[in-house]
Amino acid sequence: MRETGTIKAVEGRIVRVAIAMHEGCESCINGACKAGRSDLKVLNSKGIPLTEGDSVEIEVSGSEQAKGAFWVLGLPLAALFVGYGLGRLLFPHTTEGPAVAAAGILFVLSLAVGVMVQKARAQDSLPVVIRRCD
């Protein structure tokens, strides 16, 4: 996904960018799509000389989006099914209660792990400045 924005502040390699509303945004039913994105943190990994007020093109890579989705959505969903299966294996002659409890516990643990991993790689998952638009 690529967007164009204006630099609001430069803080070393981290740049704060304001994303402009596009011409079709006024007629869109989903008015929240750009909400909260007026001050977006972006990584200037290429070391492009930037100053406040410059127009830049930024991108969130598809692989980073996929990694984030896996850690926060995919892993907990898989853990839910694995936890249920483990609960049924460990307690075969009981009701579904222990299996559901095991699924819930494993789900919550994997969700916590996923969030911690995403926080640890926060700078890696930032959008990246592709180029300065002149």
CNS distance restraints for C-alpha pairs under 8 A (distance, minus, plus):
assign (resid   1 and name CA) (resid  59 and name CA) 5.55 0.50 0.50
assign (resid   1 and name CA) (resid  60 and name CA) 5.56 0.50 0.50
assign (resid   1 and name CA) (resid  61 and name CA) 6.86 0.50 0.50
assign (resid   1 and name CA) (resid  62 and name CA) 7.51 0.50 0.50
assign (resid   2 and name CA) (resid  57 and name CA) 6.79 0.50 0.50
assign (resid   2 and name CA) (resid  58 and name CA) 5.61 0.50 0.50
assign (resid   2 and name CA) (resid  59 and name CA) 4.43 0.50 0.50
assign (resid   2 and name CA) (resid  60 and name CA) 6.80 0.50 0.50
assign (resid   3 and name CA) (resid  19 and name CA) 7.33 0.50 0.50
assign (resid   3 and name CA) (resid  57 and name CA) 5.73 0.50 0.50
assign (resid   3 and name CA) (resid  58 and name CA) 5.44 0.50 0.50
assign (resid   3 and name CA) (resid  59 and name CA) 6.48 0.50 0.50
assign (resid   4 and name CA) (resid  19 and name CA) 6.47 0.50 0.50
assign (resid   4 and name CA) (resid  20 and name CA) 7.30 0.50 0.50
assign (resid   4 and name CA) (resid  55 and name CA) 7.00 0.50 0.50
assign (resid   4 and name CA) (resid  56 and name CA) 5.69 0.50 0.50
assign (resid   4 and name CA) (resid  57 and name CA) 4.46 0.50 0.50
assign (resid   4 and name CA) (resid  58 and name CA) 6.20 0.50 0.50
assign (resid   5 and name CA) (resid  17 and name CA) 5.86 0.50 0.50
assign (resid   5 and name CA) (resid  18 and name CA) 5.29 0.50 0.50
assign (resid   5 and name CA) (resid  19 and name CA) 4.40 0.50 0.50
assign (resid   5 and name CA) (resid  20 and name CA) 5.95 0.50 0.50
assign (resid   5 and name CA) (resid  55 and name CA) 5.69 0.50 0.50
assign (resid   5 and name CA) (resid  56 and name CA) 5.55 0.50 0.50
assign (resid   5 and name CA) (resid  57 and name CA) 6.47 0.50 0.50
assign (resid   5 and name CA) (resid  58 and name CA) 7.53 0.50 0.50
assign (resid   6 and name CA) (resid  17 and name CA) 5.42 0.50 0.50
assign (resid   6 and name CA) (resid  18 and name CA) 5.17 0.50 0.50
assign (resid   6 and name CA) (resid  19 and name CA) 6.64 0.50 0.50
assign (resid   6 and name CA) (resid  20 and name CA) 7.74 0.50 0.50
assign (resid   6 and name CA) (resid  52 and name CA) 7.86 0.50 0.50
assign (resid   6 and name CA) (resid  53 and name CA) 5.75 0.50 0.50
assign (resid   6 and name CA) (resid  54 and name CA) 5.67 0.50 0.50
assign (resid   6 and name CA) (resid  55 and name CA) 4.51 0.50 0.50
assign (resid   6 and name CA) (resid  56 and name CA) 6.20 0.50 0.50
assign (resid   7 and name CA) (resid  15 and name CA) 6.93 0.50 0.50
assign (resid   7 and name CA) (resid  16 and name CA) 5.91 0.50 0.50
assign (resid   7 and name CA) (resid  17 and name CA) 4.44 0.50 0.50
assign (resid   7 and name CA) (resid  18 and name CA) 6.27 0.50 0.50
assign (resid   7 and name CA) (resid  51 and name CA) 7.11 0.50 0.50
assign (resid   7 and name CA) (resid  52 and name CA) 5.12 0.50 0.50
assign (resid   7 and name CA) (resid  53 and name CA) 5.10 0.50 0.50
assign (resid   7 and name CA) (resid  54 and name CA) 5.47 0.50 0.50
assign (resid   7 and name CA) (resid  55 and name CA) 6.39 0.50 0.50
assign (resid   7 and name CA) (resid  56 and name CA) 7.23 0.50 0.50
assign (resid   8 and name CA) (resid  15 and name CA) 7.68 0.50 0.50
assign (resid   8 and name CA) (resid  16 and name CA) 5.45 0.50 0.50
assign (resid   8 and name CA) (resid  17 and name CA) 5.45 0.50 0.50
assign (resid   8 and name CA) (resid  18 and name CA) 6.43 0.50 0.50
assign (resid   8 and name CA) (resid  39 and name CA) 7.66 0.50 0.50
assign (resid   8 and name CA) (resid  52 and name CA) 5.40 0.50 0.50
assign (resid   8 and name CA) (resid  53 and name CA) 6.28 0.50 0.50
assign (resid   9 and name CA) (resid  15 and name CA) 5.89 0.50 0.50
assign (resid   9 and name CA) (resid  16 and name CA) 5.13 0.50 0.50
assign (resid   9 and name CA) (resid  17 and name CA) 7.26 0.50 0.50
assign (resid   9 and name CA) (resid  51 and name CA) 7.58 0.50 0.50
assign (resid   9 and name CA) (resid  52 and name CA) 5.51 0.50 0.50
assign (resid  10 and name CA) (resid  14 and name CA) 6.42 0.50 0.50
assign (resid  10 and name CA) (resid  15 and name CA) 4.60 0.50 0.50
assign (resid  10 and name CA) (resid  16 and name CA) 6.41 0.50 0.50
assign (resid  10 and name CA) (resid  50 and name CA) 7.42 0.50 0.50
assign (resid  10 and name CA) (resid  51 and name CA) 6.72 0.50 0.50
assign (resid  10 and name CA) (resid  52 and name CA) 6.72 0.50 0.50
assign (resid  11 and name CA) (resid  15 and name CA) 5.80 0.50 0.50
assign (resid  11 and name CA) (resid  16 and name CA) 7.88 0.50 0.50
assign (resid  13 and name CA) (resid  43 and name CA) 5.83 0.50 0.50
assign (resid  13 and name CA) (resid  44 and name CA) 5.07 0.50 0.50
assign (resid  13 and name CA) (resid  45 and name CA) 6.71 0.50 0.50
assign (resid  13 and name CA) (resid  47 and name CA) 7.25 0.50 0.50
assign (resid  14 and name CA) (resid  41 and name CA) 6.48 0.50 0.50
assign (resid  14 and name CA) (resid  42 and name CA) 5.70 0.50 0.50
assign (resid  14 and name CA) (resid  43 and name CA) 4.85 0.50 0.50
assign (resid  14 and name CA) (resid  44 and name CA) 6.13 0.50 0.50
assign (resid  15 and name CA) (resid  41 and name CA) 5.80 0.50 0.50
assign (resid  15 and name CA) (resid  42 and name CA) 5.10 0.50 0.50
assign (resid  15 and name CA) (resid  43 and name CA) 6.17 0.50 0.50
assign (resid  15 and name CA) (resid  44 and name CA) 6.73 0.50 0.50
assign (resid  16 and name CA) (resid  39 and name CA) 5.80 0.50 0.50
assign (resid  16 and name CA) (resid  40 and name CA) 5.39 0.50 0.50
assign (resid  16 and name CA) (resid  41 and name CA) 4.74 0.50 0.50
assign (resid  16 and name CA) (resid  42 and name CA) 6.07 0.50 0.50
assign (resid  17 and name CA) (resid  38 and name CA) 7.08 0.50 0.50
assign (resid  17 and name CA) (resid  39 and name CA) 5.53 0.50 0.50
assign (resid  17 and name CA) (resid  40 and name CA) 5.11 0.50 0.50
assign (resid  17 and name CA) (resid  41 and name CA) 6.46 0.50 0.50
assign (resid  17 and name CA) (resid  42 and name CA) 6.85 0.50 0.50
assign (resid  18 and name CA) (resid  37 and name CA) 7.00 0.50 0.50
assign (resid  18 and name CA) (resid  38 and name CA) 4.46 0.50 0.50
assign (resid  18 and name CA) (resid  39 and name CA) 5.13 0.50 0.50
assign (resid  18 and name CA) (resid  40 and name CA) 6.34 0.50 0.50
assign (resid  19 and name CA) (resid  34 and name CA) 7.91 0.50 0.50
assign (resid  19 and name CA) (resid  37 and name CA) 6.44 0.50 0.50
assign (resid  19 and name CA) (resid  38 and name CA) 5.47 0.50 0.50
assign (resid  19 and name CA) (resid  39 and name CA) 7.57 0.50 0.50
assign (resid  19 and name CA) (resid  40 and name CA) 7.60 0.50 0.50
assign (resid  20 and name CA) (resid  38 and name CA) 7.66 0.50 0.50
assign (resid  21 and name CA) (resid  25 and name CA) 6.12 0.50 0.50
assign (resid  21 and name CA) (resid  34 and name CA) 7.26 0.50 0.50
assign (resid  24 and name CA) (resid  28 and name CA) 6.56 0.50 0.50
assign (resid  25 and name CA) (resid  31 and name CA) 7.42 0.50 0.50
assign (resid  26 and name CA) (resid  31 and name CA) 7.85 0.50 0.50
assign (resid  31 and name CA) (resid  35 and name CA) 7.51 0.50 0.50
assign (resid  34 and name CA) (resid  38 and name CA) 7.56 0.50 0.50
assign (resid  41 and name CA) (resid 126 and name CA) 6.95 0.50 0.50
assign (resid  41 and name CA) (resid 127 and name CA) 7.44 0.50 0.50
assign (resid  42 and name CA) (resid  58 and name CA) 7.62 0.50 0.50
assign (resid  42 and name CA) (resid 126 and name CA) 5.73 0.50 0.50
assign (resid  42 and name CA) (resid 127 and name CA) 5.03 0.50 0.50
assign (resid  42 and name CA) (resid 128 and name CA) 5.58 0.50 0.50
assign (resid  42 and name CA) (resid 129 and name CA) 6.63 0.50 0.50
assign (resid  43 and name CA) (resid 123 and name CA) 7.41 0.50 0.50
assign (resid  43 and name CA) (resid 126 and name CA) 6.09 0.50 0.50
assign (resid  43 and name CA) (resid 127 and name CA) 6.15 0.50 0.50
assign (resid  43 and name CA) (resid 128 and name CA) 4.84 0.50 0.50
assign (resid  43 and name CA) (resid 129 and name CA) 6.24 0.50 0.50
assign (resid  44 and name CA) (resid  48 and name CA) 6.67 0.50 0.50
assign (resid  44 and name CA) (resid 128 and name CA) 6.00 0.50 0.50
assign (resid  44 and name CA) (resid 129 and name CA) 5.27 0.50 0.50
assign (resid  45 and name CA) (resid 128 and name CA) 6.73 0.50 0.50
assign (resid  45 and name CA) (resid 129 and name CA) 7.17 0.50 0.50
assign (resid  46 and name CA) (resid 129 and name CA) 7.64 0.50 0.50
assign (resid  46 and name CA) (resid 130 and name CA) 7.99 0.50 0.50
assign (resid  48 and name CA) (resid 131 and name CA) 7.49 0.50 0.50
assign (resid  48 and name CA) (resid 132 and name CA) 7.71 0.50 0.50
assign (resid  50 and name CA) (resid  54 and name CA) 6.64 0.50 0.50
assign (resid  50 and name CA) (resid 132 and name CA) 7.68 0.50 0.50
assign (resid  54 and name CA) (resid 132 and name CA) 7.09 0.50 0.50
assign (resid  54 and name CA) (resid 133 and name CA) 7.53 0.50 0.50
assign (resid  55 and name CA) (resid 132 and name CA) 6.00 0.50 0.50
assign (resid  55 and name CA) (resid 133 and name CA) 5.25 0.50 0.50
assign (resid  55 and name CA) (resid 134 and name CA) 7.05 0.50 0.50
assign (resid  56 and name CA) (resid 129 and name CA) 6.78 0.50 0.50
assign (resid  56 and name CA) (resid 130 and name CA) 7.43 0.50 0.50
assign (resid  56 and name CA) (resid 131 and name CA) 5.80 0.50 0.50
assign (resid  56 and name CA) (resid 132 and name CA) 4.33 0.50 0.50
assign (resid  56 and name CA) (resid 133 and name CA) 5.15 0.50 0.50
assign (resid  57 and name CA) (resid 129 and name CA) 6.04 0.50 0.50
assign (resid  57 and name CA) (resid 130 and name CA) 5.55 0.50 0.50
assign (resid  57 and name CA) (resid 131 and name CA) 5.49 0.50 0.50
assign (resid  57 and name CA) (resid 132 and name CA) 6.31 0.50 0.50
assign (resid  57 and name CA) (resid 133 and name CA) 6.68 0.50 0.50
assign (resid  58 and name CA) (resid 127 and name CA) 6.34 0.50 0.50
assign (resid  58 and name CA) (resid 128 and name CA) 5.42 0.50 0.50
assign (resid  58 and name CA) (resid 129 and name CA) 4.43 0.50 0.50
assign (resid  58 and name CA) (resid 130 and name CA) 5.32 0.50 0.50
assign (resid  58 and name CA) (resid 131 and name CA) 7.35 0.50 0.50
assign (resid  59 and name CA) (resid 127 and name CA) 5.35 0.50 0.50
assign (resid  59 and name CA) (resid 128 and name CA) 5.36 0.50 0.50
assign (resid  59 and name CA) (resid 129 and name CA) 6.56 0.50 0.50
assign (resid  59 and name CA) (resid 130 and name CA) 6.58 0.50 0.50
assign (resid  60 and name CA) (resid  64 and name CA) 7.03 0.50 0.50
assign (resid  60 and name CA) (resid  65 and name CA) 7.18 0.50 0.50
assign (resid  60 and name CA) (resid 125 and name CA) 7.89 0.50 0.50
assign (resid  60 and name CA) (resid 126 and name CA) 7.10 0.50 0.50
assign (resid  60 and name CA) (resid 127 and name CA) 4.49 0.50 0.50
assign (resid  60 and name CA) (resid 128 and name CA) 6.40 0.50 0.50
assign (resid  61 and name CA) (resid  65 and name CA) 6.49 0.50 0.50
assign (resid  61 and name CA) (resid 127 and name CA) 7.44 0.50 0.50
assign (resid  62 and name CA) (resid  66 and name CA) 6.17 0.50 0.50
assign (resid  63 and name CA) (resid  67 and name CA) 6.14 0.50 0.50
assign (resid  64 and name CA) (resid  68 and name CA) 6.16 0.50 0.50
assign (resid  64 and name CA) (resid 125 and name CA) 5.78 0.50 0.50
assign (resid  65 and name CA) (resid  69 and name CA) 6.17 0.50 0.50
assign (resid  65 and name CA) (resid 125 and name CA) 7.77 0.50 0.50
assign (resid  66 and name CA) (resid  70 and name CA) 6.12 0.50 0.50
assign (resid  67 and name CA) (resid  71 and name CA) 6.33 0.50 0.50
assign (resid  68 and name CA) (resid  72 and name CA) 6.18 0.50 0.50
assign (resid  68 and name CA) (resid 118 and name CA) 6.72 0.50 0.50
assign (resid  68 and name CA) (resid 125 and name CA) 7.70 0.50 0.50
assign (resid  69 and name CA) (resid  73 and name CA) 5.31 0.50 0.50
assign (resid  69 and name CA) (resid  74 and name CA) 6.39 0.50 0.50
assign (resid  70 and name CA) (resid  74 and name CA) 4.27 0.50 0.50
assign (resid  70 and name CA) (resid  75 and name CA) 5.82 0.50 0.50
assign (resid  71 and name CA) (resid  75 and name CA) 5.55 0.50 0.50
assign (resid  71 and name CA) (resid  76 and name CA) 7.66 0.50 0.50
assign (resid  71 and name CA) (resid 111 and name CA) 7.76 0.50 0.50
assign (resid  71 and name CA) (resid 113 and name CA) 7.95 0.50 0.50
assign (resid  71 and name CA) (resid 114 and name CA) 4.46 0.50 0.50
assign (resid  71 and name CA) (resid 115 and name CA) 7.12 0.50 0.50
assign (resid  71 and name CA) (resid 117 and name CA) 7.28 0.50 0.50
assign (resid  71 and name CA) (resid 118 and name CA) 7.05 0.50 0.50
assign (resid  72 and name CA) (resid  76 and name CA) 6.83 0.50 0.50
assign (resid  72 and name CA) (resid 111 and name CA) 6.24 0.50 0.50
assign (resid  72 and name CA) (resid 114 and name CA) 5.08 0.50 0.50
assign (resid  72 and name CA) (resid 115 and name CA) 6.17 0.50 0.50
assign (resid  72 and name CA) (resid 118 and name CA) 7.79 0.50 0.50
assign (resid  73 and name CA) (resid  77 and name CA) 6.21 0.50 0.50
assign (resid  73 and name CA) (resid 111 and name CA) 7.83 0.50 0.50
assign (resid  74 and name CA) (resid  78 and name CA) 6.16 0.50 0.50
assign (resid  75 and name CA) (resid  79 and name CA) 6.03 0.50 0.50
assign (resid  75 and name CA) (resid 110 and name CA) 6.44 0.50 0.50
assign (resid  75 and name CA) (resid 111 and name CA) 7.37 0.50 0.50
assign (resid  75 and name CA) (resid 114 and name CA) 7.26 0.50 0.50
assign (resid  76 and name CA) (resid  80 and name CA) 6.14 0.50 0.50
assign (resid  76 and name CA) (resid 106 and name CA) 7.76 0.50 0.50
assign (resid  76 and name CA) (resid 107 and name CA) 5.02 0.50 0.50
assign (resid  76 and name CA) (resid 108 and name CA) 7.31 0.50 0.50
assign (resid  76 and name CA) (resid 110 and name CA) 5.15 0.50 0.50
assign (resid  76 and name CA) (resid 111 and name CA) 5.25 0.50 0.50
assign (resid  76 and name CA) (resid 114 and name CA) 7.78 0.50 0.50
assign (resid  77 and name CA) (resid  81 and name CA) 6.87 0.50 0.50
assign (resid  77 and name CA) (resid 107 and name CA) 6.98 0.50 0.50
assign (resid  78 and name CA) (resid  82 and name CA) 6.22 0.50 0.50
assign (resid  79 and name CA) (resid  83 and name CA) 5.69 0.50 0.50
assign (resid  79 and name CA) (resid 103 and name CA) 7.01 0.50 0.50
assign (resid  79 and name CA) (resid 106 and name CA) 5.70 0.50 0.50
assign (resid  79 and name CA) (resid 107 and name CA) 5.28 0.50 0.50
assign (resid  79 and name CA) (resid 110 and name CA) 6.61 0.50 0.50
assign (resid  80 and name CA) (resid  84 and name CA) 6.30 0.50 0.50
assign (resid  80 and name CA) (resid 103 and name CA) 4.74 0.50 0.50
assign (resid  80 and name CA) (resid 104 and name CA) 6.53 0.50 0.50
assign (resid  80 and name CA) (resid 106 and name CA) 6.34 0.50 0.50
assign (resid  80 and name CA) (resid 107 and name CA) 4.96 0.50 0.50
assign (resid  81 and name CA) (resid  85 and name CA) 6.24 0.50 0.50
assign (resid  81 and name CA) (resid 103 and name CA) 6.55 0.50 0.50
assign (resid  82 and name CA) (resid  86 and name CA) 6.10 0.50 0.50
assign (resid  82 and name CA) (resid 103 and name CA) 6.98 0.50 0.50
assign (resid  83 and name CA) (resid  87 and name CA) 6.07 0.50 0.50
assign (resid  83 and name CA) (resid  99 and name CA) 7.02 0.50 0.50
assign (resid  83 and name CA) (resid 100 and name CA) 7.77 0.50 0.50
assign (resid  83 and name CA) (resid 102 and name CA) 5.09 0.50 0.50
assign (resid  83 and name CA) (resid 103 and name CA) 3.83 0.50 0.50
assign (resid  83 and name CA) (resid 104 and name CA) 7.30 0.50 0.50
assign (resid  83 and name CA) (resid 105 and name CA) 7.59 0.50 0.50
assign (resid  83 and name CA) (resid 106 and name CA) 5.55 0.50 0.50
assign (resid  83 and name CA) (resid 107 and name CA) 7.38 0.50 0.50
assign (resid  84 and name CA) (resid  88 and name CA) 6.29 0.50 0.50
assign (resid  84 and name CA) (resid  99 and name CA) 4.71 0.50 0.50
assign (resid  84 and name CA) (resid 100 and name CA) 5.74 0.50 0.50
assign (resid  84 and name CA) (resid 101 and name CA) 7.85 0.50 0.50
assign (resid  84 and name CA) (resid 102 and name CA) 5.95 0.50 0.50
assign (resid  84 and name CA) (resid 103 and name CA) 4.47 0.50 0.50
assign (resid  85 and name CA) (resid  89 and name CA) 6.24 0.50 0.50
assign (resid  85 and name CA) (resid  99 and name CA) 6.94 0.50 0.50
assign (resid  85 and name CA) (resid 103 and name CA) 7.89 0.50 0.50
assign (resid  86 and name CA) (resid  90 and name CA) 6.02 0.50 0.50
assign (resid  86 and name CA) (resid  99 and name CA) 7.00 0.50 0.50
assign (resid  86 and name CA) (resid 102 and name CA) 7.22 0.50 0.50
assign (resid  87 and name CA) (resid  91 and name CA) 5.92 0.50 0.50
assign (resid  87 and name CA) (resid  92 and name CA) 7.93 0.50 0.50
assign (resid  87 and name CA) (resid  98 and name CA) 5.77 0.50 0.50
assign (resid  87 and name CA) (resid  99 and name CA) 3.73 0.50 0.50
assign (resid  87 and name CA) (resid 100 and name CA) 7.16 0.50 0.50
assign (resid  87 and name CA) (resid 101 and name CA) 7.67 0.50 0.50
assign (resid  87 and name CA) (resid 102 and name CA) 5.40 0.50 0.50
assign (resid  87 and name CA) (resid 103 and name CA) 7.19 0.50 0.50
assign (resid  88 and name CA) (resid  92 and name CA) 5.23 0.50 0.50
assign (resid  88 and name CA) (resid  96 and name CA) 7.40 0.50 0.50
assign (resid  88 and name CA) (resid  98 and name CA) 7.49 0.50 0.50
assign (resid  88 and name CA) (resid  99 and name CA) 5.21 0.50 0.50
assign (resid  91 and name CA) (resid  98 and name CA) 6.88 0.50 0.50
assign (resid  91 and name CA) (resid  99 and name CA) 7.44 0.50 0.50
assign (resid  94 and name CA) (resid  98 and name CA) 7.63 0.50 0.50
assign (resid  96 and name CA) (resid 100 and name CA) 6.08 0.50 0.50
assign (resid  97 and name CA) (resid 101 and name CA) 6.11 0.50 0.50
assign (resid  98 and name CA) (resid 102 and name CA) 6.04 0.50 0.50
assign (resid  99 and name CA) (resid 103 and name CA) 6.14 0.50 0.50
assign (resid 100 and name CA) (resid 104 and name CA) 6.16 0.50 0.50
assign (resid 101 and name CA) (resid 105 and name CA) 6.13 0.50 0.50
assign (resid 102 and name CA) (resid 106 and name CA) 6.08 0.50 0.50
assign (resid 103 and name CA) (resid 107 and name CA) 5.94 0.50 0.50
assign (resid 104 and name CA) (resid 108 and name CA) 6.15 0.50 0.50
assign (resid 105 and name CA) (resid 109 and name CA) 6.16 0.50 0.50
assign (resid 106 and name CA) (resid 110 and name CA) 6.03 0.50 0.50
assign (resid 107 and name CA) (resid 111 and name CA) 6.06 0.50 0.50
assign (resid 108 and name CA) (resid 112 and name CA) 6.19 0.50 0.50
assign (resid 109 and name CA) (resid 113 and name CA) 6.23 0.50 0.50
assign (resid 110 and name CA) (resid 114 and name CA) 6.00 0.50 0.50
assign (resid 111 and name CA) (resid 115 and name CA) 6.20 0.50 0.50
assign (resid 112 and name CA) (resid 116 and name CA) 6.19 0.50 0.50
assign (resid 113 and name CA) (resid 117 and name CA) 6.12 0.50 0.50
assign (resid 114 and name CA) (resid 118 and name CA) 6.17 0.50 0.50
assign (resid 115 and name CA) (resid 119 and name CA) 6.16 0.50 0.50
assign (resid 116 and name CA) (resid 120 and name CA) 6.14 0.50 0.50
assign (resid 117 and name CA) (resid 121 and name CA) 6.29 0.50 0.50
assign (resid 118 and name CA) (resid 122 and name CA) 5.85 0.50 0.50
assign (resid 121 and name CA) (resid 125 and name CA) 6.41 0.50 0.50
assign (resid 122 and name CA) (resid 126 and name CA) 6.58 0.50 0.50
